[in-house]
Amino acid sequence: MKETVKTWTVLDILKVTEAAFRERGITNPRLNAELLLADTTGDSRINLYLNFEKPLTENEVSGYRDKVKRRLKFEPLQYIRGKTEFYSLEFRVTPDVLIPRQETEILVEKVLEYIKESGIECPKILEIGTGSGCISIAITANSECNIRAFDVSNEAIKVAELNSAANGTAEKVKFEAKDFFDPEVTFEGFDIIVSNPPYISAQDVPGLNEEVNGYEPYIALTDDGDGLSFYKKIFELYNASQNKPAVFLEIGDGKKEAIVKLLSESDIKNYNIHNDLMNMPRVLEIKGTENI
Ligand SMILES: C[S@@+](CC[C@H](N)C(=O)[O-])C[C@H]1O[C@@H](n2cnc3c(N)ncnc32)[C@H](O)[C@@H]1O
């Protein structure tokens, strides 16, 4: 006797997936289910809603199941989808790069505000630890400037270059595989330094959410030390530079006090700390020669 295969409709499969995600403790279970299904069928989410009773093909069901299984193992939605949104632009993401975070958008915003206010024509910007390229690409897509962006990971640089081409900024951002701790790195010639450095301490990594410590690159999360080594080196290079660039750095949760102590030890007084939308200290801005 021929085995009958269950025919799934859009609505049935979404309900079952939502319940499974909810039971597993995945946040926004319905949205996760809808986005993965929309990617699988090639429909928009709106179209899923308009076609709740539509039967899915066997191929669609098996493709969707593979994605759902990955999500149930806490693989981030963005890696399964291979893309995410940052600063209203689309970015390709692979497990070689950190998933761009919404809280990093304020770093981009502060740099763009500074570019406008400083009046520097075509400022020269250096980004340290570019990952997917999201910060540099968002800045250049919204201003007239040139950026040099580097990352120690060759694989991340490849992803960043693809993102830059896809977002039309390839002419303005020069990506390079380079170690920030290379002694030849200097701030000379740059008007602005920007970075979202790996700021989690090595001892805090095991306590992170499984989606983060199980999937995102270790070197993107931590400096494998106290989480402050990038700030220390950036402050040293700032003090050593003749024409001081303006510096914009993301501040990790709970890191403000340690950074303020480092600033004082480095004798840097001309800075501001900007809070994010959740009122958390998020961006350190050190003034450049233009504003001292
Ligand atoms: C917190 S992630 C930031 C990625 C991206 N800019 C963002 O905001 O989504 C830190 C980045 O620093 C890079 N990185 C780690 N160690 C580095 C080093 N010694 N020199 C240069 N980049 C490094 C990592 O590969 C990672 O891409």
The ligand as a MOL file (V3000), in Angstrom:
LIG
                    3D

  0  0  0     0  0            999 V3000
M  V30 BEGIN CTAB
M  V30 COUNTS 27 29 0 0 0
M  V30 BEGIN ATOM
M  V30 1 C 33.0460 42.8730 17.9480 0
M  V30 2 S 33.5520 42.3730 16.3220 0 CHG=1
M  V30 3 C 32.9760 43.7760 15.3780 0
M  V30 4 C 32.6290 43.4360 13.9600 0
M  V30 5 C 31.8970 44.5570 13.2270 0
M  V30 6 N 32.6840 45.7610 13.1680 0
M  V30 7 C 30.5680 44.8460 13.8830 0
M  V30 8 O 30.4440 45.8710 14.5900 0
M  V30 9 O 29.6060 44.0680 13.7260 0 CHG=-1
M  V30 10 C 35.3010 42.6010 16.4290 0
M  V30 11 C 36.0940 42.3240 15.1510 0
M  V30 12 O 37.4910 42.4730 15.4540 0
M  V30 13 C 38.2270 41.5120 14.7370 0
M  V30 14 N 39.5180 41.3110 15.4120 0
M  V30 15 C 39.7940 40.5170 16.4830 0
M  V30 16 N 41.0970 40.5930 16.7930 0
M  V30 17 C 41.6590 41.4600 15.9100 0
M  V30 18 C 42.9750 41.9660 15.7220 0
M  V30 19 N 43.9860 41.5920 16.5300 0
M  V30 20 N 43.2070 42.8470 14.7240 0
M  V30 21 C 42.1840 43.2300 13.8910 0
M  V30 22 N 40.9110 42.7930 14.0240 0
M  V30 23 C 40.6470 41.9230 15.0150 0
M  V30 24 C 37.3350 40.2850 14.7450 0
M  V30 25 O 37.6800 39.3950 13.7040 0
M  V30 26 C 35.9440 40.9120 14.5890 0
M  V30 27 O 35.5710 40.9770 13.2350 0
M  V30 END ATOM
M  V30 BEGIN BOND
M  V30 1 1 1 2
M  V30 2 1 2 3
M  V30 3 1 2 10
M  V30 4 1 3 4
M  V30 5 1 4 5
M  V30 6 1 5 6
M  V30 7 1 5 7
M  V30 8 2 7 8
M  V30 9 1 7 9
M  V30 10 1 10 11
M  V30 11 1 11 12
M  V30 12 1 11 26
M  V30 13 1 12 13
M  V30 14 1 13 14
M  V30 15 1 13 24
M  V30 16 1 14 15
M  V30 17 1 14 23
M  V30 18 2 15 16
M  V30 19 1 16 17
M  V30 20 1 17 18
M  V30 21 2 17 23
M  V30 22 1 18 19
M  V30 23 2 18 20
M  V30 24 1 20 21
M  V30 25 2 21 22
M  V30 26 1 22 23
M  V30 27 1 24 25
M  V30 28 1 24 26
M  V30 29 1 26 27
M  V30 END BOND
M  V30 END CTAB
M  END
